[in-house]
Amino acid sequence: MNDIHPDLARGRFIPKMSYGPLSSRIMRSLKARPVAPGPDITVQEVVVPGPEGAPDVSLRVFQPASRR
């Protein structure tokens, strides 16, 4: 597990959960919390075309400023 970032390594302990219509409605109703990255993080907004007939997908890419 040395290749996994410490924040992500904990994910292996998340119990398996099933998602259905109710949990999907709950997730859609939650409002996204604004993220305030540190001064050493760059944020890039990217819009990716969705599949045919579906809307585009908005992404927010966080990278260390030293990568630019």
C-alpha positions as a LaTeX table, in Angstrom:
\begin{tabular}{lrrr}
\hline
Residue & $x$ (\AA) & $y$ (\AA) & $z$ (\AA) \\
\hline
Met1 & 0.00 & 0.00 & 0.00 \\
Asn2 & 3.00 & 2.33 & $-0.22$ \\
Asp3 & 1.92 & 3.52 & $-3.68$ \\
Ile4 & $-1.39$ & 4.93 & $-2.40$ \\
His5 & $-1.65$ & 8.45 & $-1.03$ \\
Pro6 & $-2.30$ & 8.31 & 2.75 \\
Asp7 & $-5.65$ & 10.10 & 2.37 \\
Leu8 & $-6.82$ & 7.50 & $-0.15$ \\
Ala9 & $-5.46$ & 4.45 & 1.66 \\
Arg10 & $-8.25$ & 4.70 & 4.21 \\
Gly11 & $-10.79$ & 4.08 & 1.44 \\
Arg12 & $-10.05$ & 0.38 & 1.46 \\
Phe13 & $-11.89$ & 0.18 & 4.79 \\
Ile14 & $-15.12$ & 1.71 & 3.50 \\
Pro15 & $-17.89$ & $-0.90$ & 3.69 \\
Lys16 & $-19.63$ & $-1.89$ & 0.49 \\
Met17 & $-22.88$ & $-0.01$ & 0.06 \\
Ser18 & $-25.61$ & $-0.27$ & $-2.51$ \\
Tyr19 & $-27.06$ & 2.78 & $-4.19$ \\
Gly20 & $-30.58$ & 3.06 & $-5.45$ \\
Pro21 & $-33.17$ & 5.72 & $-6.28$ \\
Leu22 & $-33.46$ & 7.00 & $-2.70$ \\
Ser23 & $-29.73$ & 7.41 & $-2.11$ \\
Ser24 & $-29.37$ & 8.97 & $-5.58$ \\
Arg25 & $-32.02$ & 11.59 & $-4.74$ \\
Ile26 & $-30.31$ & 12.33 & $-1.43$ \\
Met27 & $-26.92$ & 12.77 & $-3.11$ \\
Arg28 & $-28.38$ & 15.09 & $-5.77$ \\
Ser29 & $-30.07$ & 17.22 & $-3.09$ \\
Leu30 & $-26.80$ & 17.86 & $-1.22$ \\
Lys31 & $-25.12$ & 21.15 & $-1.97$ \\
Ala32 & $-21.45$ & 21.13 & $-2.80$ \\
Arg33 & $-19.29$ & 22.82 & $-0.20$ \\
Pro34 & $-16.91$ & 25.43 & $-1.56$ \\
Val35 & $-13.31$ & 24.33 & $-1.45$ \\
Ala36 & $-10.59$ & 26.76 & $-0.45$ \\
Pro37 & $-7.33$ & 25.21 & $-1.64$ \\
Gly38 & $-4.07$ & 26.37 & $-0.20$ \\
Pro39 & $-1.83$ & 28.91 & $-1.97$ \\
Asp40 & 0.31 & 26.08 & $-3.35$ \\
Ile41 & $-2.63$ & 24.52 & $-5.23$ \\
Thr42 & $-3.89$ & 25.53 & $-8.68$ \\
Val43 & $-7.50$ & 24.89 & $-9.66$ \\
Gln44 & $-8.57$ & 24.41 & $-13.27$ \\
Glu45 & $-12.18$ & 24.22 & $-14.45$ \\
Val46 & $-12.63$ & 21.77 & $-17.34$ \\
Val47 & $-15.80$ & 20.94 & $-19.30$ \\
Val48 & $-15.80$ & 17.53 & $-20.98$ \\
Pro49 & $-18.42$ & 16.62 & $-23.61$ \\
Gly50 & $-20.85$ & 14.02 & $-22.34$ \\
Pro51 & $-22.05$ & 11.02 & $-24.33$ \\
Glu52 & $-24.35$ & 11.65 & $-27.26$ \\
Gly53 & $-27.61$ & 13.11 & $-25.98$ \\
Ala54 & $-26.22$ & 13.75 & $-22.47$ \\
Pro55 & $-25.08$ & 17.07 & $-20.99$ \\
Asp56 & $-21.44$ & 18.09 & $-20.72$ \\
Val57 & $-19.58$ & 17.18 & $-17.52$ \\
Ser58 & $-17.90$ & 19.92 & $-15.46$ \\
Leu59 & $-14.68$ & 18.95 & $-13.70$ \\
Arg60 & $-12.46$ & 20.77 & $-11.26$ \\
Val61 & $-8.80$ & 19.70 & $-11.41$ \\
Phe62 & $-6.59$ & 20.39 & $-8.37$ \\
Gln63 & $-2.82$ & 20.28 & $-8.88$ \\
Pro64 & 0.20 & 21.35 & $-6.87$ \\
Ala65 & 1.43 & 24.70 & $-8.19$ \\
Ser66 & 4.89 & 23.19 & $-8.61$ \\
Arg67 & 3.61 & 21.00 & $-11.49$ \\
Arg68 & 2.97 & 23.99 & $-13.77$ \\
\hline
\end{tabular}
